[in-house]
């Protein structure tokens, strides 16, 4: 079982509101299709970030902090619409590549409390995998018992699903080569990173609008998943070069490996 996330920085121009990189999406979809053709027995769950779609709207309305007033709920709806406009582009690219992509938006099944996931339906996803389909999740809005509303990053959705679906590999594809020793200098990409490295490295935030955290948040999320299952492989890598995503899906050691120990 493999989880693959296509980062918002990879599939959108985060410096330009609601700008999808459609040619990149088409290429990535073809590489996923080729990988599935080579290993049809491999189960794959795909997720994608919101990039310049959902993040920009969420930052404008503060939806990640909650929603209570009529205006705040209108902002919630605007974030949902923006995130799902990008989701439509992703599904179109996947289906054009011949992939049996089916959407599982967290906004329809997740319930949160003070920003934390309390429940999120996983059985429909499991049944889709058993049917040979390609489930697709996304960073999305969610209903929250305390805040009214919140934002769920793709990583948090995948983190919840990881316990139920038990992926052996989790691949985070973005534009950066991996985790750098110093960001934004990008002076030294790391082959591997362990928890003690956090105290001495400047991992950095996102270079665009991102209400769910930057690289450090992704690395800490990876450490949490490794703690729960030490034999799991988690990699952060760049999929900007043609063929790079295919190589990663084939099992090549790409980017930075998140490790449980030095």
C-alpha positions as CSV (number, residue, x, y, z in Angstrom):
1,X,0.0,0.0,0.0
2,X,1.4,3.4,-1.1
3,X,0.1,6.9,-0.1
4,X,1.1,9.6,-2.6
5,X,0.6,13.3,-2.1
6,X,0.9,15.8,-4.9
7,X,1.9,19.0,-3.2
8,X,0.1,22.3,-3.8
9,X,3.4,23.9,-4.9
10,X,3.8,21.2,-7.5
11,X,0.4,21.4,-9.1
12,X,-0.4,25.1,-8.8
13,X,1.5,28.4,-9.0
14,X,1.3,29.4,-5.3
15,X,2.3,33.0,-6.2
16,X,-0.8,33.4,-8.4
17,X,-4.3,32.8,-7.0
18,X,-6.2,29.9,-8.5
19,X,-3.6,29.0,-11.1
20,X,-3.3,25.3,-11.8
21,X,-0.3,23.9,-13.6
22,X,-2.4,21.8,-16.0
23,X,0.6,20.5,-18.1
24,X,2.3,19.3,-14.9
25,X,-0.9,17.6,-13.7
26,X,-1.2,15.8,-17.1
27,X,2.4,14.6,-16.9
28,X,2.0,13.4,-13.3
29,X,-1.2,11.6,-14.2
30,X,0.6,9.8,-17.0
31,X,3.4,8.7,-14.7
32,X,1.0,7.4,-12.2
33,X,-0.8,5.5,-14.9
34,X,2.5,4.0,-16.1
35,X,3.4,2.9,-12.6
36,X,0.0,1.3,-12.1
37,X,0.4,-0.6,-15.4
38,X,3.8,-1.9,-14.3
39,X,2.5,-3.0,-10.9
40,X,-1.3,-3.5,-11.1
41,X,-1.3,-5.3,-7.7
42,X,0.0,-2.3,-5.8
43,X,-2.7,-0.3,-4.0
44,X,-2.4,3.4,-4.2
45,X,-4.2,6.2,-2.3
46,X,-3.6,9.6,-3.9
47,X,-4.0,13.0,-2.2
48,X,-3.2,16.5,-3.2
49,X,-2.8,19.9,-1.6
50,X,-4.8,23.1,-2.3
51,X,-1.9,25.3,-3.3
52,X,-3.0,28.7,-4.6
53,X,-6.7,27.7,-4.5
54,X,-7.9,26.7,-1.0
55,X,-5.0,28.2,1.0
56,X,-5.5,31.7,-0.4
57,X,-9.2,31.7,0.4
58,X,-8.6,30.1,3.8
59,X,-6.1,32.8,4.8
60,X,-8.5,35.5,3.7
61,X,-11.4,34.2,5.8
62,X,-9.5,32.6,8.7
63,X,-11.4,29.4,8.2
64,X,-8.7,27.3,9.9
65,X,-9.5,29.2,13.1
66,X,-13.3,28.5,13.0
67,X,-16.6,29.7,11.7
68,X,-19.6,30.9,13.7
69,X,-21.1,34.0,12.0
70,X,-22.9,34.1,8.7
71,X,-20.0,35.8,7.1
72,X,-17.6,33.2,8.4
73,X,-19.7,30.4,7.0
74,X,-19.8,32.2,3.7
75,X,-16.0,32.1,3.9
76,X,-16.1,28.4,4.7
77,X,-18.1,27.9,1.5
78,X,-15.7,29.9,-0.5
79,X,-12.8,27.8,0.7
80,X,-14.7,24.6,-0.1
81,X,-15.4,25.9,-3.6
82,X,-11.9,26.9,-4.3
83,X,-10.4,23.6,-3.0
84,X,-12.8,21.7,-5.1
85,X,-12.2,23.7,-8.2
86,X,-8.6,22.4,-8.1
87,X,-9.8,19.0,-7.2
88,X,-11.8,19.0,-10.4
89,X,-8.6,19.7,-12.4
90,X,-6.8,16.9,-10.7
91,X,-9.7,14.4,-11.3
92,X,-9.9,15.5,-15.0
93,X,-6.1,14.9,-15.5
94,X,-6.3,11.5,-13.8
95,X,-9.3,10.3,-15.7
96,X,-7.8,11.6,-19.0
97,X,-4.8,9.4,-18.3
98,X,-7.1,6.4,-18.0
99,X,-7.0,6.1,-14.3
100,X,-10.1,5.0,-12.3
101,X,-10.0,8.0,-10.0
102,X,-12.8,8.4,-7.5
103,X,-13.1,11.3,-5.1
104,X,-13.4,11.0,-1.3
105,X,-13.6,14.6,0.0
106,X,-12.9,14.9,3.8
107,X,-15.6,17.6,4.1
108,X,-18.2,15.0,3.5
109,X,-17.1,12.5,6.1
110,X,-14.8,14.1,8.7
111,X,-15.9,15.4,12.1
112,X,-13.3,17.4,14.1
113,X,-13.1,18.8,17.6
114,X,-11.0,21.8,18.3
115,X,-9.1,21.2,15.1
116,X,-8.4,17.4,15.7
117,X,-10.0,14.7,13.7
118,X,-12.5,12.7,15.7
119,X,-13.8,10.5,12.9
120,X,-13.3,10.1,9.1
121,X,-14.8,7.3,7.1
122,X,-12.2,4.9,5.8
123,X,-14.3,1.8,4.8
124,X,-15.6,3.3,1.5
125,X,-11.9,4.0,0.6
126,X,-10.9,0.5,1.5
127,X,-13.7,-0.9,-0.6
128,X,-12.7,1.3,-3.5
129,X,-9.1,-0.1,-3.3
130,X,-10.4,-3.6,-3.2
131,X,-12.3,-2.8,-6.4
132,X,-9.1,-1.7,-8.1
133,X,-10.1,2.0,-8.1
134,X,-7.9,5.0,-7.3
135,X,-9.2,6.9,-4.3
136,X,-8.4,10.6,-4.2
137,X,-8.4,12.8,-1.1
138,X,-7.6,16.4,-0.7
139,X,-6.9,19.2,1.7
140,X,-10.4,20.4,2.6
141,X,-12.6,22.2,5.0
142,X,-14.3,20.2,7.8
143,X,-17.0,20.6,10.4
144,X,-15.8,21.1,14.0
145,X,-17.8,20.6,17.1
146,X,-16.0,23.3,19.0
147,X,-14.8,25.8,16.3
148,X,-17.7,25.3,13.9
149,X,-15.2,24.7,11.1
150,X,-11.6,24.0,10.5
151,X,-9.1,23.1,7.7
152,X,-7.7,19.6,7.2
153,X,-4.4,19.4,5.4
154,X,-3.9,16.4,3.1
155,X,-1.2,15.1,5.5
156,X,-3.6,15.1,8.4
157,X,-6.2,13.2,6.3
158,X,-3.5,10.7,5.3
159,X,-2.3,10.5,8.8
160,X,-5.7,9.4,10.0
161,X,-6.1,6.9,7.2
162,X,-2.7,5.5,7.7
163,X,-3.8,3.6,10.8
164,X,-6.6,2.0,9.0
165,X,-5.0,1.3,5.6
166,X,-1.4,0.7,6.8
167,X,0.7,2.0,3.9
168,X,4.3,0.8,3.8
169,X,5.4,3.8,1.8
170,X,4.3,7.4,1.9
171,X,5.6,9.8,-0.8
172,X,5.3,13.6,-0.6
173,X,5.9,15.0,-4.0
174,X,6.6,18.7,-4.3
175,X,9.0,21.2,-5.9
176,X,11.8,21.0,-3.4
177,X,14.5,18.3,-3.8
178,X,13.8,17.3,-0.2
179,X,14.5,18.7,3.2
180,X,17.3,21.3,3.3
181,X,19.7,21.9,6.2
182,X,18.9,25.6,5.8
183,X,15.8,27.1,4.2
184,X,15.4,29.3,2.2
185,X,19.1,29.1,1.3
186,X,18.6,25.6,0.0
187,X,22.3,25.0,0.5
188,X,22.3,21.4,1.5
189,X,19.5,18.9,0.7
190,X,19.5,16.0,3.2
191,X,19.4,12.3,2.3
192,X,17.7,11.5,5.6
193,X,16.5,13.4,8.6
194,X,15.8,12.1,12.2
195,X,14.0,13.7,15.1
196,X,17.2,15.1,16.8
197,X,17.9,17.1,13.6
198,X,15.0,19.3,14.3
199,X,16.8,21.2,17.0
200,X,19.7,22.2,14.8
201,X,18.2,22.7,11.3
202,X,16.2,25.7,9.9
203,X,13.6,23.7,7.9
204,X,11.5,26.7,6.9
205,X,7.9,27.6,6.1
206,X,6.1,27.5,2.8
207,X,7.2,30.0,0.1
208,X,3.5,30.8,-0.7
209,X,0.3,31.2,1.3
210,X,-0.2,28.1,3.4
211,X,-2.5,27.9,6.5
212,X,-1.4,24.3,7.4
213,X,2.3,24.9,7.9
214,X,5.5,24.6,5.9
215,X,8.2,22.0,5.6
216,X,8.8,21.7,9.4
217,X,5.1,20.7,9.9
218,X,5.4,18.0,7.2
219,X,8.6,16.6,8.8
220,X,7.0,16.5,12.3
221,X,4.0,14.8,10.8
222,X,6.3,12.2,9.2
223,X,8.0,11.6,12.6
224,X,4.6,10.9,14.2
225,X,3.8,8.3,11.5
226,X,7.2,6.7,11.9
227,X,6.7,6.5,15.7
228,X,3.5,4.7,15.1
229,X,5.1,2.3,12.6
230,X,8.9,2.4,12.5
231,X,9.3,0.2,9.4
232,X,7.3,2.7,7.3
233,X,9.2,4.5,4.5
234,X,8.4,8.2,4.2
235,X,10.0,10.4,1.6
236,X,9.9,14.1,0.6
237,X,11.1,14.7,-2.9
238,X,10.8,16.8,-6.0
239,X,8.6,15.6,-8.9
240,X,9.3,18.6,-11.2
241,X,11.5,16.7,-13.6
242,X,9.8,14.4,-16.1
243,X,10.0,10.8,-14.9
244,X,10.8,11.6,-11.3
245,X,7.4,10.6,-9.9
246,X,7.5,7.4,-11.9
247,X,10.9,6.6,-10.4
248,X,9.6,7.2,-6.9
249,X,6.6,5.0,-7.5
250,X,9.0,2.3,-8.7
251,X,10.8,2.4,-5.4
252,X,13.8,4.5,-6.2
253,X,15.3,6.4,-3.2
254,X,14.3,9.9,-4.0
255,X,14.7,13.1,-1.9
256,X,14.8,12.9,1.9
257,X,14.0,9.9,4.0
258,X,12.3,10.6,7.3
259,X,13.9,8.3,9.9
260,X,13.0,7.2,13.4
261,X,16.7,7.4,14.5
262,X,20.0,9.0,13.3
